[in-house]
Amino acid sequence: MFNIDLFPQALKSDENGQTRSCLLKKTTMGESVTEQELWFAYPINLPMPADDDCDSYLLATLLPAMQLRAAIRVHGSVSHELLANLTELQYVWNKWLPERYFLIDIQVDRIRARDVQVEGAIAAFSGGVDAQFTAYRHATGRAGYATRDIKAGVFVHGFDIPLDDTEGFDSAVEIATKVLSDINVDLLPVKTNVRTLWSIDWEEYHAAAIASVLCGLKRYAGIGLIGSGDSYDVLLTPWGSHPITDPLLSGGNFRIIHDGAGFRRSEKLIILSNWSIGIRNLRVCWAGNKHDRNCGHCEKCVRTRLNLLLAGVDNPACFDTPIDSSLFRFMVLKSDAVRIDWYLIRQEMIETGKGLEWLPYIEKVLKRKSSPKLSGLLPFGSKRRMWVKKMLMRNK
């Protein structure tokens, strides 16, 4: 059994930026101690939380600690509302994956009962479909009464672009800055080691990691938007970013909103097709050698190409070459989540009559076995499992 102590450190600032950090001390029952530093590097001249404010650090630590069955002791302050939400979040993950996430105790030196929330919103921004859709629809007022005053997109170095790829990140930042400036939204580049600090499934952890970054900007904006992946009618459970769990990453002065789940990706792309600079600069790829652009032939690139076809966008400039049949020849779907996305594309093509020339290739890809583990992502008895089973039977 572990104990994890969080010791907030003083803010470090220089001409290159400002870094918030926390010392993590892991203690085993045998009293052996290991120390690690969790850090977030933000641009200069942005207002930062108080040094003892540990909301971000606790957000980053909770799920890994639950995996380790490690009690957490915070030697600083935490929002009372965040603690209440994280209590509920523990129950969610423990019910979803009881063999992996265990209920743990959290002790805090000082609980902040009342926090003041500032105006405005920020959005996690990677340049992908979900991030672009969230930024675009809020900046242009297309979210109706739910429209937020979006001040900036936050682009994180250390998530899909490794920390050692400075050149790739700088180039991606330059492109993203140009894209967001078209809708009068700033870009804030942030660096963090949160992804490399823990041995945890990124598909389950990514929203908590994103929230930990955004929360550090709570004195700049009081709302953080995380673009949805799945739409409400085909929600994937368990998954790291979800309309159930994302709001539970909120504290007293910083609210996380799961945004855009009323739209499937092809529907998002139909709206984004009105934003030419956005479509031209979509960045969806994490498999290519160059992290500032799309390789064009990995599974996610091909899947995005198909969604673009459904949206009426043929061979956009974000891909260097046109789509062709060779891209499907050796395509293997490596997870249940990805396989479901391909089934949805197949279903939409049949329903809309768009992209039907690619249907035979999609059918071949879907017939290739990839040892799916349905018990986790498609729980026995769930509507989603029944739907996928029906689709599989049709495909035989």
DOTOR-191883 format. One record per residue (C-alpha): residue in one letter; residue number from 1; x negated, y negated, z. Coordinates in steps of 0.05 Angstrom, whole numbers. Layout:
% DOTOR-191883
<'A', NUM, <X, Y, Z>>
...
//
This chain:
% DOTOR-191883
<'M', 1, <0, 0, 0>>
<'F', 2, <-23, -70, -17>>
<'N', 3, <-16, -139, 12>>
<'I', 4, <-26, -199, -34>>
<'D', 5, <-42, -267, -4>>
<'L', 6, <-34, -329, -47>>
<'F', 7, <-79, -388, -28>>
<'P', 8, <-64, -451, -70>>
<'Q', 9, <-126, -490, -90>>
<'A', 10, <-137, -565, -100>>
<'L', 11, <-123, -593, -169>>
<'K', 12, <-185, -600, -212>>
<'S', 13, <-186, -656, -264>>
<'D', 14, <-235, -681, -316>>
<'E', 15, <-232, -714, -384>>
<'N', 16, <-211, -648, -416>>
<'G', 17, <-150, -636, -373>>
<'Q', 18, <-127, -613, -305>>
<'T', 19, <-125, -543, -275>>
<'R', 20, <-78, -516, -222>>
<'S', 21, <-103, -451, -190>>
<'C', 22, <-89, -401, -136>>
<'L', 23, <-135, -351, -102>>
<'L', 24, <-105, -281, -99>>
<'K', 25, <-130, -236, -44>>
<'K', 26, <-108, -163, -50>>
<'T', 27, <-116, -122, 14>>
<'T', 28, <-106, -47, 18>>
<'M', 29, <-88, -8, 80>>
<'G', 30, <-162, 9, 86>>
<'E', 31, <-175, -65, 91>>
<'S', 32, <-215, -69, 26>>
<'V', 33, <-206, -137, -5>>
<'T', 34, <-209, -160, -77>>
<'E', 35, <-204, -233, -99>>
<'Q', 36, <-181, -262, -165>>
<'E', 37, <-164, -331, -189>>
<'L', 38, <-99, -347, -225>>
<'W', 39, <-104, -412, -264>>
<'F', 40, <-64, -458, -310>>
<'A', 41, <-99, -513, -350>>
<'Y', 42, <-54, -571, -371>>
<'P', 43, <-67, -634, -412>>
<'I', 44, <-92, -695, -376>>
<'N', 45, <-44, -751, -352>>
<'L', 46, <15, -705, -339>>
<'P', 47, <45, -707, -268>>
<'M', 48, <29, -644, -230>>
<'P', 49, <64, -611, -170>>
<'A', 50, <33, -618, -101>>
<'D', 51, <-28, -575, -90>>
<'D', 52, <9, -531, -39>>
<'D', 53, <69, -520, -86>>
<'C', 54, <65, -445, -101>>
<'D', 55, <128, -435, -143>>
<'S', 56, <87, -421, -207>>
<'Y', 57, <40, -374, -171>>
<'L', 58, <96, -334, -140>>
<'L', 59, <132, -328, -208>>
<'A', 60, <68, -300, -238>>
<'T', 61, <56, -251, -181>>
<'L', 62, <125, -222, -164>>
<'L', 63, <133, -167, -217>>
<'P', 64, <61, -142, -212>>
<'A', 65, <68, -140, -137>>
<'M', 66, <132, -100, -143>>
<'Q', 67, <95, -49, -186>>
<'L', 68, <41, -44, -133>>
<'R', 69, <91, -43, -75>>
<'A', 70, <51, -101, -48>>
<'A', 71, <80, -149, 4>>
<'I', 72, <66, -222, -14>>
<'R', 73, <44, -276, 35>>
<'V', 74, <45, -347, 7>>
<'H', 75, <-1, -396, 43>>
<'G', 76, <35, -456, 15>>
<'S', 77, <105, -479, -1>>
<'V', 78, <160, -447, -43>>
<'S', 79, <229, -472, -62>>
<'H', 80, <285, -441, -21>>
<'E', 81, <327, -433, -84>>
<'L', 82, <270, -398, -120>>
<'L', 83, <262, -349, -62>>
<'A', 84, <337, -334, -64>>
<'N', 85, <334, -323, -139>>
<'L', 86, <273, -279, -135>>
<'T', 87, <307, -237, -82>>
<'E', 88, <363, -223, -133>>
<'L', 89, <312, -213, -189>>
<'Q', 90, <280, -158, -148>>
<'Y', 91, <347, -122, -144>>
<'V', 92, <356, -127, -219>>
<'W', 93, <288, -97, -237>>
<'N', 94, <294, -44, -183>>
<'K', 95, <361, -22, -212>>
<'W', 96, <336, -24, -283>>
<'L', 97, <270, 13, -271>>
<'P', 98, <271, 40, -199>>
<'E', 99, <211, 85, -212>>
<'R', 100, <168, 25, -232>>
<'Y', 101, <192, -36, -193>>
<'F', 102, <200, -31, -117>>
<'L', 103, <232, -80, -69>>
<'I', 104, <179, -119, -31>>
<'D', 105, <174, -170, 25>>
<'I', 106, <156, -243, 13>>
<'Q', 107, <131, -287, 69>>
<'V', 108, <121, -362, 60>>
<'D', 109, <86, -413, 104>>
<'R', 110, <133, -469, 85>>
<'I', 111, <201, -466, 51>>
<'R', 112, <223, -528, 14>>
<'A', 113, <298, -537, 27>>
<'R', 114, <310, -596, -18>>
<'D', 115, <274, -613, -83>>
<'V', 116, <289, -669, -131>>
<'Q', 117, <297, -648, -204>>
<'V', 118, <272, -697, -258>>
<'E', 119, <307, -710, -324>>
<'G', 120, <290, -677, -391>>
<'A', 121, <273, -608, -417>>
<'I', 122, <213, -571, -444>>
<'A', 123, <214, -509, -487>>
<'A', 124, <167, -451, -494>>
<'F', 125, <140, -457, -565>>
<'S', 126, <99, -407, -605>>
<'G', 127, <121, -425, -675>>
<'G', 128, <164, -363, -683>>
<'V', 129, <237, -358, -702>>
<'D', 130, <266, -360, -631>>
<'A', 131, <222, -417, -608>>
<'Q', 132, <234, -458, -671>>
<'F', 133, <309, -448, -666>>
<'T', 134, <312, -471, -594>>
<'A', 135, <269, -533, -608>>
<'Y', 136, <306, -551, -672>>
<'R', 137, <377, -543, -647>>
<'H', 138, <366, -584, -584>>
<'A', 139, <324, -638, -618>>
<'T', 140, <378, -647, -672>>
<'G', 141, <438, -642, -626>>
<'R', 142, <463, -576, -655>>
<'A', 143, <474, -543, -587>>
<'G', 144, <538, -584, -574>>
<'Y', 145, <552, -598, -501>>
<'A', 146, <493, -553, -483>>
<'T', 147, <443, -598, -519>>
<'R', 148, <384, -616, -476>>
<'D', 149, <338, -677, -481>>
<'I', 150, <277, -638, -504>>
<'K', 151, <213, -676, -490>>
<'A', 152, <161, -625, -512>>
<'G', 153, <145, -556, -535>>
<'V', 154, <95, -518, -492>>
<'F', 155, <46, -475, -531>>
<'V', 156, <7, -426, -488>>
<'H', 157, <-64, -402, -502>>
<'G', 158, <-73, -334, -470>>
<'F', 159, <-7, -302, -490>>
<'D', 160, <-4, -279, -563>>
<'I', 161, <-69, -315, -580>>
<'P', 162, <-127, -289, -536>>
<'L', 163, <-166, -338, -494>>
<'D', 164, <-230, -323, -532>>
<'D', 165, <-200, -345, -599>>
<'T', 166, <-208, -420, -591>>
<'E', 167, <-211, -433, -666>>
<'G', 168, <-147, -396, -680>>
<'F', 169, <-110, -430, -623>>
<'D', 170, <-134, -500, -643>>
<'S', 171, <-111, -488, -714>>
<'A', 172, <-43, -462, -691>>
<'V', 173, <-36, -523, -645>>
<'E', 174, <-49, -569, -704>>
<'I', 175, <5, -535, -745>>
<'A', 176, <55, -533, -687>>
<'T', 177, <42, -607, -672>>
<'K', 178, <59, -625, -744>>
<'V', 179, <122, -583, -742>>
<'L', 180, <149, -612, -677>>
<'S', 181, <131, -683, -695>>
<'D', 182, <181, -677, -752>>
<'I', 183, <237, -674, -700>>
<'N', 184, <204, -724, -653>>
<'V', 185, <182, -672, -602>>
<'D', 186, <113, -672, -571>>
<'L', 187, <70, -610, -564>>
<'L', 188, <34, -593, -499>>
<'P', 189, <-21, -540, -505>>
<'V', 190, <-33, -500, -441>>
<'K', 191, <-84, -447, -424>>
<'T', 192, <-76, -392, -372>>
<'N', 193, <-105, -325, -352>>
<'V', 194, <-39, -299, -326>>
<'R', 195, <-33, -245, -380>>
<'T', 196, <-102, -216, -369>>
<'L', 197, <-97, -216, -293>>
<'W', 198, <-49, -158, -286>>
<'S', 199, <-40, -89, -315>>
<'I', 200, <34, -94, -331>>
<'D', 201, <79, -83, -392>>
<'W', 202, <82, -149, -428>>
<'E', 203, <151, -133, -456>>
<'E', 204, <177, -133, -384>>
<'Y', 205, <133, -189, -357>>
<'H', 206, <131, -242, -412>>
<'A', 207, <190, -285, -388>>
<'A', 208, <162, -289, -317>>
<'A', 209, <95, -309, -345>>
<'I', 210, <127, -362, -389>>
<'A', 211, <167, -389, -330>>
<'S', 212, <103, -393, -288>>
<'V', 213, <72, -438, -341>>
<'L', 214, <133, -482, -351>>
<'C', 215, <145, -490, -276>>
<'G', 216, <78, -525, -270>>
<'L', 217, <108, -581, -311>>
<'K', 218, <168, -592, -264>>
<'R', 219, <149, -664, -250>>
<'Y', 220, <148, -678, -325>>
<'A', 221, <215, -644, -341>>
<'G', 222, <266, -608, -298>>
<'I', 223, <290, -555, -347>>
<'G', 224, <252, -501, -383>>
<'L', 225, <282, -469, -445>>
<'I', 226, <263, -398, -465>>
<'G', 227, <288, -378, -534>>
<'S', 228, <328, -314, -535>>
<'G', 229, <307, -251, -572>>
<'D', 230, <370, -209, -576>>
<'S', 231, <440, -236, -586>>
<'Y', 232, <495, -223, -535>>
<'D', 233, <526, -167, -575>>
<'V', 234, <463, -125, -578>>
<'L', 235, <426, -142, -513>>
<'L', 236, <367, -98, -498>>
<'T', 237, <363, -75, -425>>
<'P', 238, <314, -73, -391>>
<'W', 239, <275, -129, -425>>
<'G', 240, <230, -184, -398>>
<'S', 241, <271, -242, -425>>
<'H', 242, <345, -231, -414>>
<'P', 243, <406, -275, -399>>
<'I', 244, <413, -239, -332>>
<'T', 245, <342, -248, -308>>
<'D', 246, <316, -313, -340>>
<'P', 247, <361, -358, -297>>
<'L', 248, <335, -322, -235>>
<'L', 249, <266, -352, -251>>
<'S', 250, <294, -421, -231>>
<'G', 251, <277, -461, -168>>
<'G', 252, <306, -521, -133>>
<'N', 253, <274, -572, -179>>
<'F', 254, <262, -531, -243>>
<'R', 255, <316, -493, -280>>
<'I', 256, <302, -438, -332>>
<'I', 257, <353, -430, -387>>
<'H', 258, <357, -370, -433>>
<'D', 259, <374, -405, -498>>
<'G', 260, <405, -383, -564>>
<'A', 261, <433, -313, -549>>
<'G', 262, <496, -332, -587>>
<'F', 263, <457, -321, -651>>
<'R', 264, <423, -262, -685>>
<'R', 265, <356, -276, -717>>
<'S', 266, <385, -279, -788>>
<'E', 267, <437, -329, -762>>
<'K', 268, <382, -370, -730>>
<'L', 269, <344, -370, -796>>
<'I', 270, <406, -394, -834>>
<'I', 271, <405, -456, -790>>
<'L', 272, <329, -463, -794>>
<'S', 273, <333, -460, -870>>
<'N', 274, <355, -533, -865>>
<'W', 275, <288, -549, -834>>
<'S', 276, <238, -540, -891>>
<'I', 277, <175, -557, -852>>
<'G', 278, <195, -507, -798>>
<'I', 279, <207, -450, -847>>
<'R', 280, <142, -466, -884>>
<'N', 281, <103, -460, -819>>
<'L', 282, <137, -401, -783>>
<'R', 283, <85, -362, -743>>
<'V', 284, <111, -294, -723>>
<'C', 285, <50, -249, -729>>
<'W', 286, <6, -223, -673>>
<'A', 287, <-25, -164, -710>>
<'G', 288, <-67, -202, -761>>
<'N', 289, <-141, -220, -754>>
<'K', 290, <-125, -294, -757>>
<'H', 291, <-79, -317, -702>>
<'D', 292, <-58, -383, -733>>
<'R', 293, <-21, -350, -792>>
<'N', 294, <19, -290, -814>>
<'C', 295, <-15, -229, -842>>
<'G', 296, <48, -215, -883>>
<'H', 297, <45, -139, -879>>
<'C', 298, <52, -119, -806>>
<'E', 299, <118, -93, -780>>
<'K', 300, <140, -160, -750>>
<'C', 301, <121, -198, -813>>
<'V', 302, <161, -150, -857>>
<'R', 303, <220, -151, -809>>
<'T', 304, <219, -228, -810>>
<'R', 305, <216, -227, -886>>
<'L', 306, <279, -184, -887>>
<'N', 307, <315, -230, -838>>
<'L', 308, <296, -288, -883>>
<'L', 309, <327, -252, -943>>
<'L', 310, <391, -244, -903>>
<'A', 311, <388, -319, -889>>
<'G', 312, <381, -334, -963>>
<'V', 313, <308, -353, -960>>
<'D', 314, <265, -316, -1012>>
<'N', 315, <189, -312, -1005>>
<'P', 316, <177, -374, -961>>
<'A', 317, <109, -408, -958>>
<'C', 318, <95, -380, -889>>
<'F', 319, <75, -316, -924>>
<'D', 320, <19, -317, -976>>
<'T', 321, <47, -264, -1021>>
<'P', 322, <117, -243, -1044>>
<'I', 323, <152, -184, -1010>>
<'D', 324, <143, -118, -1048>>
<'S', 325, <156, -44, -1039>>
<'S', 326, <84, -28, -1019>>
<'L', 327, <97, -61, -952>>
<'F', 328, <144, -5, -932>>
<'R', 329, <101, 54, -954>>
<'F', 330, <66, 68, -888>>
<'M', 331, <110, 28, -842>>
<'V', 332, <122, 63, -775>>
<'L', 333, <168, 35, -722>>
<'K', 334, <133, 44, -656>>
<'S', 335, <187, 26, -605>>
<'D', 336, <261, 34, -594>>
<'A', 337, <269, -42, -592>>
<'V', 338, <239, -50, -661>>
<'R', 339, <279, 8, -689>>
<'I', 340, <343, -25, -666>>
<'D', 341, <324, -90, -701>>
<'W', 342, <314, -52, -766>>
<'Y', 343, <382, -18, -758>>
<'L', 344, <413, -87, -748>>
<'I', 345, <380, -112, -812>>
<'R', 346, <406, -50, -849>>
<'Q', 347, <476, -62, -822>>
<'E', 348, <476, -136, -841>>
<'M', 349, <453, -120, -912>>
<'I', 350, <510, -71, -921>>
<'E', 351, <561, -120, -892>>
<'T', 352, <537, -181, -931>>
<'G', 353, <512, -150, -995>>
<'K', 354, <447, -189, -989>>
<'G', 355, <379, -156, -1001>>
<'L', 356, <410, -90, -1022>>
<'E', 357, <351, -75, -1068>>
<'W', 358, <309, -65, -1005>>
<'L', 359, <358, -17, -971>>
<'P', 360, <327, 47, -998>>
<'Y', 361, <259, 27, -970>>
<'I', 362, <290, 9, -903>>
<'E', 363, <325, 77, -901>>
<'K', 364, <258, 112, -911>>
<'V', 365, <226, 72, -855>>
<'L', 366, <283, 89, -808>>
<'K', 367, <277, 163, -824>>
<'R', 368, <204, 165, -804>>
<'K', 369, <196, 192, -734>>
<'S', 370, <161, 152, -680>>
<'S', 371, <178, 192, -618>>
<'P', 372, <229, 143, -590>>
<'K', 373, <240, 145, -515>>
<'L', 374, <313, 128, -511>>
<'S', 375, <322, 137, -436>>
<'G', 376, <288, 71, -418>>
<'L', 377, <314, 22, -469>>
<'L', 378, <378, 60, -484>>
<'P', 379, <405, 86, -417>>
<'F', 380, <449, 148, -420>>
<'G', 381, <522, 130, -427>>
<'S', 382, <508, 58, -449>>
<'K', 383, <546, 26, -507>>
<'R', 384, <480, 10, -540>>
<'R', 385, <457, 83, -538>>
<'M', 386, <524, 105, -568>>
<'W', 387, <518, 53, -623>>
<'V', 388, <447, 75, -641>>
<'K', 389, <467, 148, -640>>
<'K', 390, <524, 132, -688>>
<'M', 391, <476, 95, -734>>
<'L', 392, <427, 154, -732>>
<'M', 393, <483, 203, -751>>
<'R', 394, <503, 159, -810>>
<'N', 395, <430, 158, -833>>
<'K', 396, <424, 234, -838>>
//
